[in-house]
Amino acid sequence: MADNDPVFQIQRVYLKEASLEQPNSPAILLEQEQPAVEINLGVEATPISEGIFEVSVTATVQTKIKDKTVFLVECRQAGIFELRNLPEDQMGPIMGIACPQIVYPYLRGNVADIITRAGFPPVHLAEINFQAMYEQQQAQAAGETPSIITQ
């Protein structure tokens, strides 16, 4: 392979951070009401060294009954990617779409596992259209109204 050939390689995928809180247990566990579930996702890309980047996807899952938290799970799944000799205009989409698509299935599994191990029915994160999410973020950064709305 020549030194100027494009390179896109996964170096490693790992669970960077995970936390579980049940601040109102055990009393809240006796409630019969169905909890409301709120899920927030975020994507972050950080350069580590020349041509090496960490891309992480974070999920925050909070369930509440009335104003009391049943549980709160925060999980960050990350990957280290080698990206070299790629056109500059492709770097953003690769780190904002392709890399998160690789990392996200691991995050989904870890979130469901943590919630199940805490004694609750698993919360399965929905599939995400990272391209639509990326385009929405780009439109917001440019001060435009996004044409595609994602959950």
Secondary structure, DSSP 8 states (H G I E B T S, - for coil): --TTS-EEEEEEEEEEEEEEE-TTTTGGGG--S--EEEEEEEEEEEEEETTEEEEEEEEEEEEEETTEEEEEEEEEEEEEEEEES--HHHHHHIIIIIHHHHHHHHHHHHHHHHHHHTTS---------HHHHHHHHHHHHTT---SS---
